[in-house]
Amino acid sequence: MDSPHRTVASPPSPQGRDSTAILFTFLSFFAVVALVLVPSASPSFQNTLTILHQVPEGHVGVYWRGGALLKTITEPGFHLKMPFLTQYEPVQVTLQTDQVTDIPCGTKGGVMINFEKIEVVNRLHKEFVFETLLNYSIHYDKTWIYDKIHHEINQFCSSHSLQQVYIDVFDQIDEKMKDALQVDCTRYAPGIEIISVRVTKPTIPNSIRRNFEQMEEERTKVLIAIEKQKVSEKEAETIKKMAISEAEKNANVSKILMEQKLLEKDSTRRQEEIENAMYLAREKSLADADFYRVIKEAEANTLKLTPEFLQLKFIEAIANNTKIFFGDKIPNMILDQRLLGNLLQVVSRGTTTTAKSDI
């Protein structure tokens, strides 16, 4: 049986040991240099040395290699890059406020004034980051905001008087600056959006400022006088309206009372008319009844005037005479049956003729 074959590693050559030592020494030196220089270096130099870097929220990462801008755009978070060869910068793509300070300008009348601070709220759109930085570098806002504000403010002051800049059209400067900035940005740097511009009151010479303050005091006095006059007019108008309202109320009350009295009188008149109509109808009914009764009595009397009835009445009349005469002489009265019948016929004919004439 053959003995097993053994492979024995050959010891490293002296050249390999030297290369490993040189590489280890170089890395150690690089680590020491990084520990010493990176904390005290500028942020730009630190971004060049670091391998792992962080893009903060609201920013994107842009990179240069050998001075040339790369098209690589990274989102917020941790990313890797090549140290020394690749440079990294974060670019804000959310709303930011740039403050432009100490802006001198001369008005149309030759007075020098100074705007201490102008704030410009703007934003760089993410999709235009590469194009904007390629054309105007990382300091694009210096070209289109800081320098542009100086230019536009001087243009505005040179075409307006101090009175206009300081008082009359001061409230319009914000919008005018915003429109002027946005027009040029839209034309030359479309990725920049101007949100708003806030302009502080400019500083003017003390002598002129005192004049303006005096003018403002006089204007305030005039405004106070006008307001007092308006208050007096309002009070007088209020008193007048109250008097008119009171008069209208009294007139309405009088009208209501008069209408009430008229309604009462009219009601009384109608009541009297109804009573009169009732009385007239009642009296007319009574008169008609009396007339009807009289007519009927006349007709009844006409029917009763017969010779027999008259004879009956005559006999009753004689029978009712209770006087009896005694003596030697008898009254000169002779009752003849024939004479009495003739008398009754004459009376009957006369009565009939009279009744017919009445009818």
C-alpha positions in Angstrom: 0.0 0.0 0.0 1.4 3.3 -1.1 1.7 6.1 1.4 -0.6 9.1 1.0 0.6 12.1 -1.0 1.0 15.3 1.1 0.9 18.9 -0.4 2.9 21.3 1.6 2.3 25.1 1.1 5.3 26.9 0.1 6.2 29.9 2.3 5.4 33.4 0.8 8.0 35.0 -1.2 9.7 38.1 0.0 8.2 40.2 -2.8 4.6 39.2 -1.8 5.2 40.1 1.8 6.6 43.5 0.7 3.5 44.3 -1.5 1.1 43.4 1.3 2.9 45.6 3.8 3.0 48.5 1.3 -0.8 48.2 0.7 -1.5 47.9 4.5 0.7 50.9 5.1 -1.1 53.0 2.4 -4.5 52.1 3.7 -3.5 52.9 7.3 -2.1 56.3 6.1 -5.3 57.0 4.2 -7.4 56.2 7.2 -5.3 58.4 9.4 -5.5 61.3 6.9 -9.3 60.8 6.6 -9.7 60.9 10.4 -7.6 64.0 10.7 -8.7 66.0 7.6 -12.4 65.1 7.2 -13.8 66.7 10.4 -12.0 70.0 9.8 -12.5 70.1 6.0 -15.1 72.0 4.2 -18.4 70.3 3.3 -17.5 70.2 -0.3 -14.2 68.5 0.4 -15.9 66.1 2.8 -18.3 65.1 0.1 -15.4 64.4 -2.2 -13.6 62.2 0.4 -16.6 60.2 1.6 -17.8 56.9 0.1 -21.1 56.6 1.9 -23.2 59.8 1.9 -26.8 60.7 2.9 -29.2 62.8 0.8 -31.6 64.6 3.3 -35.3 64.7 2.8 -36.6 67.5 0.5 -33.3 67.3 -1.5 -31.9 65.3 -4.4 -28.3 64.3 -4.8 -26.3 65.6 -7.8 -22.8 64.4 -8.8 -19.7 65.7 -10.6 -16.9 63.6 -11.9 -13.8 65.4 -13.0 -15.7 68.7 -13.0 -18.4 67.3 -15.4 -22.0 67.2 -14.1 -23.4 63.7 -14.2 -27.0 62.9 -15.2 -27.4 60.7 -12.1 -30.0 62.2 -9.7 -30.5 60.3 -6.4 -33.5 60.4 -4.0 -33.2 61.0 -0.2 -31.4 58.2 1.6 -28.0 56.6 1.8 -25.9 56.2 -1.4 -22.3 55.1 -2.4 -19.9 57.0 -4.6 -16.2 56.9 -5.5 -14.1 59.0 -3.2 -11.8 61.7 -4.7 -13.1 61.2 -8.2 -16.9 61.9 -7.6 -18.1 65.1 -5.9 -21.6 65.2 -4.4 -23.9 68.1 -3.5 -27.5 68.0 -2.1 -29.9 70.3 -3.9 -33.2 71.4 -2.3 -36.3 70.8 -4.3 -38.9 72.0 -1.7 -39.9 75.5 -0.9 -37.1 77.7 0.2 -36.7 81.4 1.1 -33.8 83.4 -0.2 -33.1 86.7 1.7 -31.6 89.5 -0.4 -30.2 92.2 1.9 -28.8 95.7 1.6 -30.2 96.8 -1.8 -29.4 100.5 -2.6 -31.2 102.3 -5.3 -31.9 105.8 -6.5 -35.3 107.3 -7.2 -36.3 109.3 -10.2 -35.7 112.5 -8.2 -32.1 111.4 -7.3 -32.8 110.4 -3.6 -30.8 107.4 -2.5 -32.7 104.8 -0.5 -31.9 101.4 0.7 -34.0 98.2 1.0 -32.7 96.3 4.0 -34.3 93.0 3.2 -36.3 91.3 0.4 -37.4 87.7 0.8 -38.1 85.5 -2.2 -40.0 82.3 -1.7 -39.1 79.9 -4.6 -38.8 76.3 -5.6 -36.7 74.3 -8.0 -38.7 71.5 -9.7 -37.0 68.1 -9.5 -37.3 67.3 -13.2 -35.4 70.4 -14.1 -32.5 70.0 -11.6 -30.0 68.6 -14.2 -30.8 71.3 -16.8 -30.7 74.2 -14.3 -27.4 73.1 -12.7 -25.9 72.4 -16.1 -26.6 75.9 -17.3 -26.3 78.0 -14.1 -24.3 75.7 -11.7 -25.2 74.9 -8.1 -25.5 78.6 -7.3 -28.4 79.2 -9.8 -30.3 81.3 -7.3 -27.5 83.9 -7.3 -28.1 84.5 -11.0 -31.9 84.4 -11.0 -32.8 85.7 -7.6 -30.1 87.7 -5.8 -28.7 89.5 -8.8 -32.1 89.8 -10.4 -33.6 91.4 -7.4 -30.9 94.1 -7.4 -31.6 94.7 -11.0 -35.4 94.9 -10.8 -35.4 97.1 -7.7 -33.1 99.6 -9.3 -35.2 99.6 -12.5 -38.3 100.2 -10.4 -36.8 103.0 -8.3 -35.3 104.8 -11.3 -38.8 105.1 -12.9 -40.7 106.3 -9.7 -40.4 109.2 -7.4 -39.7 108.9 -3.6 -43.3 109.6 -2.8 -44.4 106.7 -5.1 -41.8 104.2 -3.9 -42.2 105.0 -0.2 -46.0 105.5 0.0 -48.2 105.5 -3.2 -47.2 102.3 -5.0 -45.2 100.5 -2.2 -48.0 97.9 -1.9 -47.5 97.0 -5.5 -43.8 96.3 -5.3 -44.3 92.7 -4.1 -46.3 91.7 -7.1 -44.2 93.6 -9.6 -41.0 91.9 -8.4 -42.7 88.5 -8.4 -43.9 89.0 -12.0 -40.6 90.3 -13.2 -38.6 87.4 -11.7 -41.1 84.8 -12.9 -41.1 86.1 -16.5 -37.3 85.7 -16.9 -37.2 82.4 -15.0 -39.9 81.0 -17.2 -38.0 82.1 -20.3 -34.5 81.1 -19.4 -34.7 78.8 -16.3 -38.1 77.1 -16.5 -37.4 74.9 -13.5 -37.4 77.8 -11.1 -40.9 78.8 -9.7 -41.3 82.1 -7.8 -44.0 81.7 -5.2 -44.0 85.1 -3.5 -41.9 88.2 -2.8 -41.9 90.1 0.5 -40.4 93.6 0.4 -39.7 95.6 3.6 -40.0 99.3 3.9 -37.0 101.1 2.5 -34.7 103.2 4.6 -34.7 106.9 3.5 -32.7 109.9 4.7 -33.8 111.2 8.2 -34.7 114.7 7.0 -37.0 113.3 4.3 -38.4 110.7 6.7 -39.3 113.5 9.2 -41.2 115.3 6.4 -43.1 112.1 5.6 -43.9 111.6 9.3 -45.3 115.1 9.5 -47.3 114.5 6.4 -48.6 111.3 7.8 -49.5 113.1 11.1 -51.4 115.7 9.2 -53.1 113.1 7.1 -54.0 111.2 10.2 -55.5 114.4 11.7 -57.5 114.9 8.5 -58.7 111.3 8.6 -59.7 111.7 12.3 -61.7 114.9 11.5 -63.4 113.1 8.5 -64.2 110.2 10.7 -65.6 112.5 13.4 -67.7 114.2 10.8 -68.9 110.9 9.5 -69.8 109.9 13.1 -71.7 113.1 13.6 -73.6 112.6 10.3 -74.4 109.1 11.3 -75.7 110.2 14.7 -77.8 113.0 13.1 -79.1 110.5 10.5 -79.9 108.0 13.3 -81.8 110.7 15.2 -83.7 111.6 12.0 -84.5 108.0 11.3 -85.7 107.6 14.9 -87.9 110.7 14.6 -89.3 109.5 11.3 -89.9 106.1 12.7 -91.7 107.6 15.8 -93.8 109.8 13.5 -94.7 106.9 11.3 -95.6 104.8 14.3 -97.8 107.6 15.7 -99.4 108.0 12.2 -100.0 104.3 11.9 -101.5 104.3 15.4 -103.8 107.2 14.5 -104.7 105.6 11.3 -105.6 102.4 13.0 -107.7 104.2 15.6 -109.5 106.2 12.9 -110.2 103.1 11.0 -111.4 101.5 14.1 -113.8 104.4 14.8 -114.9 104.4 11.2 -115.6 100.6 11.4 -117.6 101.2 14.6 -119.6 104.0 13.0 -120.2 101.9 9.9 -121.3 99.0 12.1 -123.6 101.3 14.0 -125.1 102.7 10.7 -125.6 99.2 9.3 -127.3 98.2 12.6 -129.6 101.2 12.5 -130.4 100.5 8.8 -131.2 96.9 9.7 -133.4 98.1 12.6 -135.2 100.7 10.4 -135.7 98.1 7.7 -137.1 95.7 10.3 -139.4 98.5 11.8 -140.5 99.6 8.3 -141.3 96.0 7.4 -143.1 95.5 10.7 -145.2 98.7 10.3 -145.9 97.9 6.7 -147.1 94.5 7.7 -149.3 96.0 10.4 -150.7 98.6 8.0 -151.4 95.9 5.4 -153.0 93.8 8.1 -155.2 96.7 9.2 -156.1 97.5 5.6 -157.0 93.9 5.0 -159.0 93.8 8.2 -160.9 97.0 7.3 -161.6 95.7 3.8 -162.8 92.4 5.1 -165.0 94.2 7.7 -166.4 96.4 5.0 -167.2 93.4 2.9 -168.7 91.6 5.9 -170.8 94.6 6.8 -172.0 94.8 3.2 -173.0 91.2 3.3 -174.8 91.8 6.7 -176.9 94.8 5.5 -180.0 92.8 4.6 -183.6 93.9 5.4 -183.9 91.1 7.9 -180.7 92.1 9.7 -181.8 95.8 9.8 -185.2 94.8 11.1 -183.5 92.7 13.7 -181.3 95.5 14.8 -184.3 97.9 14.9 -186.3 95.5 17.1 -183.3 95.0 19.3 -182.9 98.8 19.6 -186.5 99.2 20.6 -186.3 96.3 22.9 -183.4 97.9 24.6 -185.4 100.9 25.4 -186.5 100.3 29.0 -188.4 103.6 29.4 -192.2 103.1 30.0 -194.4 106.0 29.9 -197.7 106.3 31.9 -200.3 109.1 31.8 -203.3 110.6 30.3 -201.5 111.4 27.0 -199.7 108.9 24.8 -196.7 110.0 22.8 -197.4 111.1 19.2 -195.7 108.1 17.8 -197.5 105.5 15.7 -195.8 102.4 14.6 -197.2 101.1 11.4 -195.9 97.8 10.1 -196.0 98.9 6.5 -194.2 102.2 7.2 -191.4 100.4 9.0 -190.9 98.0 6.1 -190.7 100.9 3.6 -188.1 102.6 5.9 -186.0 99.5 6.0 -186.0 99.2 2.2 -184.9 102.8 1.8 -182.1 102.4 4.3 -181.0 99.1 2.7 -180.8 100.7 -0.8 -178.8 103.7 0.6 -176.4 101.5 2.4 -175.8 99.2 -0.7 -175.1 102.2 -2.9 -172.6 103.6 -0.3 -170.7 100.3 -0.1 -170.4 100.0 -3.8 -169.0 103.5 -4.2 -166.4 102.8 -1.5 -165.2 99.7 -3.3 
